[in-house]
Amino acid sequence: MTFRAFINSVKEGFKGIIRHPLVTIASITTILLMLLVMAAFFIFSLNARNIMRKLGQQPPIEVYMQLNVSEENLAATRSLIPQNEHIIEQIERNPYENYEYFKTSLGSSSSVLDSFDYEMYLPYTFNIRIDDPANADQVASYLSTLPGVSKVAKESNVMSFLTRATSFVNIATVASFLVLFMVALFIISNMVRISVYSRAYEIEIMKFVGATNGYIRVPFVIEGAIVGLISACCAWVISIIGYRALFIKMMVGIDWSSYYALLPYKSLMWMVLILCVLMGVLIGSVGSGIAVRKYVKV
């Protein structure tokens, strides 16, 4: 197709939108609703993964040093822990700090530890935060080889749950997108058929005078892409405004560093825009292409 023919196809695409306003409005509304649902799933999955990432980064691994460990081994372990690429923070507690921690956890019964000799029975410990729960086994193996380490304990159940939950969220998001995409494609292709029916005689004449299938099909595809783009912009504005209102309401009294803090809407808006534009244009153009495909064969 020549550049001039492509420009004519673009013009015909815009004319098609104006020529059938009711079909255009119905198509925009349908794609808009589908994109709103997709955007909602997308925002939910991003927040769910962010919460699980924060939970997974909490100290799930605890390193117990040997009793009366030497200062040399303690210093060596302290310096070697950060060298593992998956470790993002280490929190050290000396025997006295562990003693105070245990007393605090006992609450009103803490007096039973008043005469406890913590220097003899409590070790130095390191609480380790990692970047991903899936790396817990590898990090634990590394920590167990460090000098002066007596035991490495990890919350296996918590790590396994977070890993499974993250995989489930990812699979559910992809599955929901595929289902919504197929539904939207089916609805749009059937709506575009109405526009094609009204131009069936015109298409037949174009075929008889030598117009190629591509030349006939491109205006419909461009028309669908434009409708999808309009729907995408509307869905983006509505979803961001809605999420902003939800964010302001849900974040009242919640610290930004909390596990349950939502992602700021400003950090999501461009990702949501890209998603809406890509899906909207794809649904509109592919749906139109499928609808007009059988009618260009005269």
C-alpha positions as CSV (number, residue, x, y, z in Angstrom):
1,M,0.0,0.0,0.0
2,T,1.4,3.4,-1.0
3,F,1.6,6.3,1.4
4,R,-1.2,8.2,-0.4
5,A,-3.4,5.1,-0.1
6,F,-2.7,4.9,3.6
7,I,-3.6,8.5,4.1
8,N,-6.9,7.9,2.3
9,S,-7.5,4.9,4.5
10,V,-6.9,7.1,7.6
11,K,-9.4,9.7,6.3
12,E,-12.0,6.9,5.6
13,G,-11.4,5.6,9.1
14,F,-12.3,9.0,10.6
15,K,-15.3,9.3,8.3
16,G,-16.5,5.9,9.4
17,I,-16.6,7.1,13.0
18,I,-18.7,10.1,12.0
19,R,-20.9,8.1,9.6
20,H,-22.2,5.7,12.2
21,P,-22.3,7.6,15.5
22,L,-24.5,5.1,17.4
23,V,-22.2,2.2,16.5
24,T,-19.2,4.4,17.5
25,I,-20.7,5.3,20.8
26,A,-21.7,1.7,21.5
27,S,-18.2,0.5,20.6
28,I,-16.5,3.1,22.7
29,T,-18.7,2.3,25.7
30,T,-18.0,-1.5,25.4
31,I,-14.2,-1.1,25.1
32,L,-14.3,1.5,27.9
33,L,-16.0,-0.9,30.3
34,M,-13.6,-3.7,29.4
35,L,-10.6,-1.4,29.9
36,L,-11.9,-0.2,33.3
37,V,-12.2,-3.8,34.5
38,M,-8.7,-4.5,33.1
39,A,-7.3,-1.4,34.8
40,A,-8.9,-2.4,38.1
41,F,-7.4,-5.9,37.9
42,F,-4.0,-4.3,37.0
43,I,-4.0,-1.9,39.9
44,F,-5.1,-4.5,42.3
45,S,-2.4,-6.9,41.2
46,L,0.3,-4.3,41.5
47,N,-0.8,-3.4,45.0
48,A,-1.1,-7.1,46.0
49,R,2.4,-7.8,44.7
50,N,3.7,-4.7,46.5
51,I,2.3,-5.8,49.8
52,M,3.6,-9.3,49.5
53,R,7.0,-7.9,48.5
54,K,7.1,-5.8,51.7
55,L,6.1,-8.8,53.8
56,G,8.7,-11.0,52.1
57,Q,11.4,-8.5,52.9
58,Q,10.7,-8.5,56.6
59,P,13.3,-10.5,58.6
60,P,12.3,-14.1,57.8
61,I,15.8,-15.4,58.5
62,E,17.4,-15.4,61.9
63,V,21.1,-16.2,62.4
64,Y,22.2,-17.4,65.8
65,M,25.9,-17.1,66.6
66,Q,27.8,-19.5,68.9
67,L,27.7,-18.7,72.6
68,N,30.6,-16.6,73.6
69,V,31.6,-16.1,70.0
70,S,34.9,-14.4,69.5
71,E,35.0,-10.7,68.4
72,E,37.0,-11.8,65.3
73,N,34.3,-14.2,64.1
74,L,31.5,-11.8,65.0
75,A,33.2,-9.0,63.0
76,A,33.8,-11.3,60.1
77,T,30.2,-12.4,59.9
78,R,29.0,-8.9,60.3
79,S,31.0,-7.8,57.3
80,L,30.3,-10.9,55.1
81,I,26.5,-10.8,55.5
82,P,25.9,-7.8,53.1
83,Q,28.0,-9.5,50.4
84,N,25.1,-11.7,49.4
85,E,23.2,-9.9,46.7
86,H,19.8,-11.0,48.0
87,I,20.3,-9.6,51.5
88,I,19.0,-6.0,51.7
89,E,19.3,-5.4,55.5
90,Q,20.8,-7.0,58.6
91,I,19.6,-6.2,62.2
92,E,22.0,-7.2,64.9
93,R,21.1,-7.9,68.5
94,N,23.6,-8.5,71.3
95,P,22.7,-10.8,74.2
96,Y,21.4,-8.0,76.3
97,E,19.1,-6.7,73.5
98,N,17.8,-10.2,73.0
99,Y,17.2,-10.5,76.8
100,E,15.2,-7.2,76.8
101,Y,13.3,-8.4,73.7
102,F,12.3,-11.6,75.5
103,K,11.3,-9.7,78.6
104,T,9.1,-7.3,76.5
105,S,7.4,-10.3,74.7
106,L,6.5,-11.8,78.1
107,G,4.6,-8.7,79.2
108,S,3.4,-8.9,82.8
109,S,5.3,-12.2,83.3
110,S,8.7,-10.7,82.5
111,S,9.8,-10.9,86.1
112,V,10.6,-14.6,85.7
113,L,13.7,-13.5,83.8
114,D,15.0,-11.0,86.4
115,S,17.7,-13.3,87.6
116,F,18.4,-14.9,84.2
117,D,22.1,-14.8,83.1
118,Y,21.7,-13.7,79.6
119,E,25.5,-13.4,79.0
120,M,25.9,-17.1,79.5
121,Y,22.8,-18.4,77.6
122,L,21.9,-15.9,74.9
123,P,23.9,-15.5,71.7
124,Y,24.4,-12.6,69.3
125,T,21.7,-12.8,66.5
126,F,21.2,-11.3,63.1
127,N,17.7,-10.8,61.6
128,I,18.0,-10.8,57.8
129,R,15.8,-9.1,55.3
130,I,15.9,-10.4,51.7
131,D,14.7,-9.1,48.4
132,D,12.5,-12.1,47.4
133,P,11.0,-14.9,49.5
134,A,12.0,-17.3,46.7
135,N,15.7,-16.7,47.6
136,A,15.4,-17.8,51.2
137,D,17.0,-21.2,50.8
138,Q,20.0,-19.9,48.9
139,V,20.5,-17.1,51.5
140,A,20.2,-19.5,54.4
141,S,22.8,-21.8,52.9
142,Y,25.2,-18.9,52.5
143,L,24.6,-17.7,56.1
144,S,25.3,-21.2,57.5
145,T,28.8,-21.1,56.2
146,L,29.9,-17.9,57.9
147,P,32.3,-18.0,60.8
148,G,30.9,-18.4,64.3
149,V,27.4,-19.2,63.1
150,S,25.6,-21.8,65.2
151,K,22.2,-22.0,63.6
152,V,20.2,-20.4,60.8
153,A,16.4,-20.4,61.2
154,K,14.0,-19.3,58.5
155,E,10.2,-19.1,58.4
156,S,9.7,-21.7,55.7
157,N,5.9,-21.7,55.9
158,V,5.8,-17.9,55.5
159,M,8.3,-18.0,52.6
160,S,6.4,-20.7,50.8
161,F,3.1,-19.0,51.3
162,L,4.4,-15.7,49.9
163,T,6.0,-17.4,46.9
164,R,2.7,-19.3,46.1
165,A,0.6,-16.1,46.7
166,T,2.8,-14.1,44.3
167,S,2.6,-16.8,41.6
168,F,-1.2,-17.0,42.1
169,V,-1.7,-13.2,41.7
170,N,0.4,-13.2,38.5
171,I,-1.5,-16.1,37.0
172,A,-4.9,-14.7,38.0
173,T,-4.0,-11.3,36.4
174,V,-2.9,-12.9,33.1
175,A,-5.9,-15.2,33.0
176,S,-8.3,-12.3,33.7
177,F,-6.7,-10.2,31.0
178,L,-7.0,-13.0,28.4
179,V,-10.7,-13.6,29.3
180,L,-11.6,-9.9,29.2
181,F,-9.6,-9.5,25.9
182,M,-11.5,-12.3,24.2
183,V,-14.9,-11.1,25.4
184,A,-14.2,-7.5,24.2
185,L,-12.9,-8.8,20.9
186,F,-16.1,-10.8,20.4
187,I,-18.4,-7.9,21.2
188,I,-16.5,-5.4,19.1
189,S,-16.2,-7.6,16.1
190,N,-20.0,-8.1,16.2
191,M,-20.7,-4.4,16.5
192,V,-18.4,-3.5,13.6
193,R,-20.4,-6.0,11.5
194,I,-23.2,-3.5,11.6
195,S,-21.0,-0.8,10.0
196,V,-19.8,-3.3,7.4
197,Y,-23.4,-4.4,6.6
198,S,-24.3,-0.7,5.8
199,R,-21.3,-0.5,3.4
200,A,-21.6,-4.0,1.8
201,Y,-22.8,-2.6,-1.5
202,E,-19.9,0.0,-1.5
203,I,-17.4,-2.8,-0.7
204,E,-18.7,-4.9,-3.5
205,I,-18.3,-2.1,-6.0
206,M,-14.7,-1.4,-4.8
207,K,-13.9,-5.1,-5.3
208,F,-15.2,-5.1,-8.8
209,V,-13.1,-2.1,-9.8
210,G,-10.0,-3.7,-8.5
211,A,-9.6,-2.6,-4.9
212,T,-7.4,-5.1,-2.9
213,N,-8.6,-6.7,0.3
214,G,-6.0,-4.7,2.3
215,Y,-7.2,-1.4,0.8
216,I,-10.8,-2.2,1.8
217,R,-9.9,-3.6,5.3
218,V,-7.4,-0.9,6.5
219,P,-10.0,1.9,7.0
220,F,-12.1,-0.4,9.2
221,V,-8.9,-1.4,11.2
222,I,-8.0,2.3,11.6
223,E,-11.5,3.2,12.6
224,G,-11.4,0.4,15.3
225,A,-7.9,1.7,16.5
226,I,-9.2,5.2,16.8
227,V,-12.3,4.0,18.8
228,G,-10.0,2.0,21.0
229,L,-7.7,5.0,21.6
230,I,-10.7,7.2,22.6
231,S,-11.9,4.4,24.9
232,A,-8.4,4.0,26.4
233,C,-8.1,7.7,27.2
234,C,-11.5,7.8,28.9
235,A,-10.8,4.6,30.8
236,W,-7.4,6.0,32.0
237,V,-8.9,9.2,33.3
238,I,-11.8,7.4,35.1
239,S,-9.6,4.7,36.6
240,I,-7.0,7.2,37.9
241,I,-9.6,9.5,39.3
242,G,-11.3,6.6,41.0
243,Y,-8.0,5.2,42.4
244,R,-7.0,8.6,43.6
245,A,-10.2,8.9,45.6
246,L,-9.8,5.4,47.0
247,F,-6.1,6.1,47.8
248,I,-7.0,9.3,49.8
249,K,-9.7,7.5,51.7
250,M,-7.8,4.3,52.5
251,M,-4.5,6.0,53.5
252,V,-6.1,8.1,56.3
253,G,-4.1,7.3,59.4
254,I,-1.8,4.8,57.6
255,D,2.0,5.4,57.5
256,W,3.6,5.4,54.0
257,S,6.0,2.7,55.2
258,S,3.3,0.3,56.4
259,Y,2.9,-3.1,54.9
260,Y,-0.7,-2.2,53.9
261,A,0.1,1.2,52.3
262,L,-1.2,1.5,48.8
263,L,1.0,2.4,45.9
264,P,0.8,6.2,45.2
265,Y,-1.5,6.9,42.2
266,K,1.2,9.1,40.6
267,S,3.5,6.0,40.3
268,L,0.7,4.0,38.6
269,M,-0.8,6.5,36.2
270,W,1.6,6.1,33.4
271,M,1.6,2.3,33.6
272,V,-2.2,2.3,33.5
273,L,-2.1,4.7,30.5
274,I,0.2,2.4,28.6
275,L,-1.9,-0.6,29.4
276,C,-5.2,1.1,28.4
277,V,-3.8,2.5,25.1
278,L,-2.2,-0.8,24.1
279,M,-5.2,-2.9,25.0
280,G,-7.7,-0.4,23.6
281,V,-6.0,0.0,20.2
282,L,-5.4,-3.7,20.0
283,I,-9.0,-4.7,20.8
284,G,-10.4,-2.1,18.5
285,S,-8.2,-2.8,15.5
286,V,-8.1,-6.6,15.8
287,G,-11.9,-6.7,16.4
288,S,-12.6,-4.6,13.3
289,G,-10.2,-6.6,11.2
290,I,-11.9,-9.8,12.2
291,A,-15.3,-8.4,11.5
292,V,-14.5,-7.1,8.0
293,R,-12.4,-10.1,6.9
294,K,-15.2,-12.3,5.5
295,Y,-17.0,-9.4,3.8
296,V,-14.1,-8.3,1.6
297,K,-14.3,-11.7,-0.2
298,V,-16.8,-11.1,-3.1
